[in-house]
Amino acid sequence: MEIYHGRPEDESGRQSREIAVYDLLDKLEIPYERADHEAAMTIDDCKGVDELFQIEICKNLFLCNRQKTIFYLLLMPGKKKFVTKELSHQIASGRLSFADESYMVEFLNIHPGAVSIMGLMNDKENRVQLLIDRDVTKPEYFGCHPCVNTSSLRLRTSDVLEKFLPGVHHTYRIVDL
């Protein structure tokens, strides 16, 4: 595995959702580093990427309320355990559960294993509320997938919060898990 600066020189064979992420980051003038790798379906599969980039790629959970009317993307450190009750209390929501893949595809244009904050670029109607564990905002760098799980990105956390999110018309709420 190797670190590249910016988009791939040869984009053939790459999914359009991945290329769209690079197009947006370039448009927003957000620098990034990229690593290509085998499919990483879980946070444990990202250990090699963590070591390469010297970061901790966060866990991305796509959640919804019981009625499936409110959807959340939760970013949290991979080592933290997700306790539904803790989050539900903080956001004044009833029971939360993992949202069906069909909603993930409809709102974020991504599939399980590739869930990423970058998917918010596809949520034009702001159906998904972003929740970020405070510990994710502290490091200088942030790691995520570019809407596919065969590549990973390293960006400045400040660029994600101050350039990317406004660029895709999303806000975020800090939670403490």
C-alpha positions as CSV (number, residue, x, y, z in Angstrom):
1,M,0.0,0.0,0.0
2,E,1.3,3.4,-0.9
3,I,0.2,7.0,-0.3
4,Y,-0.7,9.2,-3.3
5,H,-1.4,12.9,-3.3
6,G,-4.8,13.6,-4.9
7,R,-6.8,11.8,-7.4
8,P,-5.6,8.7,-9.4
9,E,-3.8,9.4,-12.6
10,D,-5.7,6.6,-14.3
11,E,-9.4,6.7,-13.4
12,S,-10.4,3.7,-15.6
13,G,-12.1,0.9,-13.7
14,R,-13.1,3.2,-10.8
15,Q,-16.7,3.8,-9.8
16,S,-18.3,7.1,-10.7
17,R,-19.2,7.7,-7.0
18,E,-15.5,7.6,-6.1
19,I,-14.5,10.0,-8.9
20,A,-17.3,12.4,-7.9
21,V,-15.7,12.6,-4.4
22,Y,-12.3,13.6,-6.0
23,D,-14.1,16.1,-8.3
24,L,-15.8,17.7,-5.3
25,L,-12.7,17.8,-3.1
26,D,-10.8,19.4,-6.0
27,K,-13.6,22.0,-6.5
28,L,-13.6,22.9,-2.8
29,E,-9.8,23.1,-2.9
30,I,-9.4,20.5,-0.2
31,P,-6.0,18.7,-0.4
32,Y,-6.1,15.0,0.4
33,E,-3.9,11.9,0.4
34,R,-5.2,8.6,-0.9
35,A,-4.3,5.0,-0.5
36,D,-5.7,2.1,-2.6
37,H,-6.2,-1.2,-0.9
38,E,-8.2,-4.4,-0.8
39,A,-11.9,-4.0,0.2
40,A,-12.1,-2.9,3.8
41,M,-15.6,-3.9,5.1
42,T,-15.0,-3.3,8.8
43,I,-13.0,-1.0,11.1
44,D,-10.6,-3.9,11.7
45,D,-9.9,-4.1,8.0
46,C,-8.7,-0.5,8.1
47,K,-5.8,-1.2,10.5
48,G,-3.2,-1.1,7.7
49,V,-4.6,2.2,6.4
50,D,-4.5,3.6,10.0
51,E,-0.8,2.7,10.2
52,L,0.1,4.0,6.8
53,F,-1.6,7.4,7.3
54,Q,-0.8,7.5,11.1
55,I,-4.4,8.2,11.9
56,E,-7.5,6.3,13.2
57,I,-10.2,5.9,10.6
58,C,-13.5,6.5,12.4
59,K,-16.4,4.1,12.6
60,N,-19.3,5.3,10.4
61,L,-22.8,4.1,11.4
62,F,-25.9,4.8,9.4
63,L,-28.9,4.9,11.9
64,C,-32.6,5.7,11.9
65,N,-35.4,6.1,14.4
66,R,-38.0,3.4,14.9
67,Q,-40.4,5.0,12.4
68,K,-37.6,5.3,9.7
69,T,-38.4,9.0,9.3
70,I,-35.2,10.5,10.7
71,F,-31.8,9.3,9.6
72,Y,-28.3,9.8,11.1
73,L,-24.7,9.3,10.1
74,L,-22.7,8.8,13.3
75,L,-18.9,9.2,13.2
76,M,-17.1,7.8,16.2
77,P,-13.7,6.4,17.1
78,G,-13.3,2.8,16.0
79,K,-12.2,1.7,19.4
80,K,-15.3,3.1,21.2
81,K,-18.3,0.8,21.7
82,F,-21.6,2.1,20.4
83,V,-24.2,2.2,23.1
84,T,-27.6,3.1,21.5
85,K,-29.1,4.3,24.8
86,E,-26.3,6.9,25.3
87,L,-26.8,8.4,21.9
88,S,-30.6,8.3,22.0
89,H,-30.5,10.3,25.2
90,Q,-28.2,13.0,23.9
91,I,-30.2,13.6,20.7
92,A,-33.6,13.2,22.4
93,S,-34.6,10.3,20.1
94,G,-36.5,7.2,20.8
95,R,-35.0,3.8,19.9
96,L,-32.3,3.9,17.2
97,S,-31.4,1.1,14.9
98,F,-29.2,0.5,11.9
99,A,-30.9,1.8,8.8
100,D,-31.6,-0.5,5.9
101,E,-29.2,-0.5,3.0
102,S,-31.9,0.8,0.6
103,Y,-31.9,4.1,2.5
104,M,-28.1,4.3,2.5
105,V,-28.2,3.9,-1.3
106,E,-31.1,6.3,-1.7
107,F,-29.7,9.1,0.5
108,L,-25.9,8.7,0.3
109,N,-25.3,6.6,-2.8
110,I,-23.1,4.2,-0.8
111,H,-23.3,0.6,0.3
112,P,-22.4,-1.1,3.6
113,G,-18.6,-1.2,4.1
114,A,-18.2,2.1,2.3
115,V,-20.2,4.3,4.6
116,S,-18.5,7.7,4.8
117,I,-19.0,11.4,5.5
118,M,-18.3,11.9,1.8
119,G,-21.7,10.3,1.0
120,L,-23.3,13.5,2.3
121,M,-22.5,15.1,-1.0
122,N,-25.3,13.0,-2.4
123,D,-27.9,14.0,0.2
124,K,-29.2,17.0,-1.6
125,E,-32.4,17.1,0.5
126,N,-30.6,16.9,3.8
127,R,-32.4,13.8,4.9
128,V,-29.4,12.6,7.0
129,Q,-28.3,14.4,10.1
130,L,-24.6,14.2,10.9
131,L,-23.5,13.3,14.5
132,I,-19.8,13.4,15.3
133,D,-18.3,12.1,18.5
134,R,-16.2,14.9,20.0
135,D,-13.1,12.7,19.9
136,V,-13.2,12.5,16.1
137,T,-12.9,16.3,15.9
138,K,-9.7,16.5,18.0
139,P,-6.9,15.0,15.8
140,E,-5.4,17.1,13.0
141,Y,-6.2,14.5,10.4
142,F,-9.4,12.6,9.5
143,G,-9.6,9.4,7.5
144,C,-12.5,8.1,5.5
145,H,-13.5,6.2,2.3
146,P,-14.3,8.1,-0.9
147,C,-17.7,6.3,-1.1
148,V,-16.0,3.0,-2.0
149,N,-14.1,0.7,0.4
150,T,-11.1,0.0,-1.9
151,S,-9.6,3.4,-1.3
152,S,-9.1,5.6,1.8
153,L,-8.4,9.3,2.2
154,R,-6.6,11.4,4.7
155,L,-7.7,15.0,5.0
156,R,-7.3,17.8,7.6
157,T,-10.1,17.6,10.1
158,S,-10.5,21.3,9.8
159,D,-11.0,21.0,6.1
160,V,-13.8,18.4,6.6
161,L,-15.6,20.5,9.1
162,E,-15.0,24.0,7.7
163,K,-14.9,23.4,3.9
164,F,-16.4,20.1,3.0
165,L,-19.6,20.2,5.2
166,P,-20.5,23.8,4.2
167,G,-19.7,22.8,0.6
168,V,-22.4,20.0,0.7
169,H,-24.8,22.1,2.8
170,H,-24.6,20.0,5.9
171,T,-24.1,20.9,9.6
172,Y,-23.1,18.6,12.4
173,R,-23.9,18.0,16.0
174,I,-21.2,17.0,18.5
175,V,-22.0,14.0,20.8
176,D,-20.1,12.4,23.6
177,L,-20.1,8.6,23.5
